Amino acid sequence: MHATRHHSPRAAGIQPFMAAIALAGFAATAHAETSPAQISEERRQRGDAVIRSLNDGRPQPNLERMRDEFPFLADATEGYALGEVWSRPGLDARTRQLAAVAVFAAMGETGIMKVHAGYALNIGVPEAELKEIVYMITVPAGFPRAIAASQTLSHLFAERRAAAPVPAGGAR
């Protein structure tokens, strides 16, 4: 007597799933020497390096204030948003900052937009390009958000000019 195996569609779907689980288990044991705490610390350090590269070597004041009251949120922001996502290859810092300014302006998040516009200025993006971002968002986000973003950028530009060292001779 010859036994015939009948494979149901459900059984056929389980085989790739089980193979994936086995592979995941292999991958987990292959990296067993790296603990979740070590991975988390590496991400946090990458995030800190991103911030310092954009902020003239200094920590980000908003992030440090957040760390006082909301340490988990600060660590998650630094570790995941900055250490995992922001530090990915594929886009340079300039492109990332311009994208962040545009997105936050379009969302109406002018406080965070201001932080990223400051980073953009720190890495050499001229004011004129940031102004173009504001003009661009009028189409997808509307004039009220573009106007709010323009006001925020105007304040940022004024703050930076006021804080700039006075050149020899006293004229700016």
N, C-alpha and C positions, 0 to 999 in steps of 0.2 A: 504494500500500500504506500502510495506516495503522498506525502503531506504537502498541501499547497498553502502558502502564506497569502493572506488577503490583507492588503494595505488600505486602510481607510484614508480619506483625505486628511482627517485629523491626525492620524499617526504619521503621515508623510510630513505634515507641518511641524510636528514635534521634533523630528530628527535634526533639522537645521538649528532649531532652538537649543536642543541639548548640546549640539556641537559648539554653538556660541557660548553656552555656559561653561563647557569644558575648556574652551580657549580662554575665556575670562579667568577661570580658575588658574590656568597655567600662567597667564600674564600676571595675576596677583602674586603667585608664588615666585615668579621670576624677579619681582620687585619687592619682595618681602622685607629686604633690608632697609627700605625707605619707609619710614613711618608716616602716618597722616600728619603728625605734628611737624615733622621735617619738611614735608611738602608744603604745608601751610606757611611755615617760616620762610621757605624759599620764595614762595609767591609774594609774601609780605615784603621781603627784601627787594624783589624785582619792582614791586609797586613803589616802594620808597625811592628806588633809583629813577623810576620814571618821573616822579614828582620833582625830585631834585634836578633832573636834567632840564625840566621845563621852568623851574622856579629859581633860577640862578643859584643852585646849590643848596637852597634852603628847604625845610619842610613846608608843607602847605598849611597855613594858619587855620583855615576852616576845618580841615581834617583833624588837626591837633585839638581844636576846641571840641569837635565832635567826640574825640577819643575820651575826653573828660566825662561827658555825660552818657554817651552811647558807644562804649568801647567795642562791642560786637559789630555795630554798623561801620565804625571806622576801620576795624580790621578787615571786614568783608569788602569794603570799598577799596582799601589798599591792596588786599590780597587778590580778590577776584577781578574787580573792574580794572584796576591798574596793573597788577602783577600777572594776571592771566590774559585779559583781553587787550588792554592798551599796549602791552609789551609784545604782542604778536608781530611776526614779520609780515611784510606785505604792503604796509603803508608807512611813509616817513612821518616824522613828528609834525611837520608843517601841514601835511594833508589831513592828519588826524585832528589837529587843532581847528583848521578851517571847517571840517565836517562837524566837529562838536559845536563850534560857534553857530553854524547854520541851524543845526538841529535844536539846540537849546533856545535860540532866538525864535524859531518857528513854533516851538512848544510854549513860548511865553515865559520860559524859565530864565529871566534876565540876570538873576543873581549868579547862577552857575555859568551862564553865558559870559558874564563879565570875567570870571576866573579864567575861563578858557581863552577869552580874547587877550587877557593879560599874558597868558602863556604864549599865545601866538606872537604878541609883540616881543616877548623875551627872546624868542627864537628867530626874530628877524622879519616877521610878516609886517609889511607896511600898513599904516592906518588906512590908506586908500583901498587896500584889498578887503579889509574888514568892513568898510563902508559898502563895498560892492556886495558883500554877503547880505547886508541889510536890504539892499535894493532887490536882490534875488528872492528873498523870502516874502516879498509882497505878493508874489504870484501864488505860492502854495498856502501861505499862512495868513495873508491879508495885511492891510495897512495898519490896523491897530497894533498888531504884534511887531511889525517893522518899525513903527514909530516908537514903541516902548524900547526896542532893541537899540534904535538910534540914540535915544536919550541916555541909555545906559552906557553906550560907547562914548558919547560926548563927555559924560562924567569921568569915565576911565581915562580918556585922552587928557582931560583937564588935570586930573590927579597926577598923572605921569609928568605932564609939563611942569606942574608946580613943584614936584619932587626932584626934577632934573637939576643937576648942579648948574650953577650960573657960570658961564664961560668967563675967562679972563677978559676984563674990560667992562663987565657988568651987563652986557646985552645978551638976550636969549636968542 
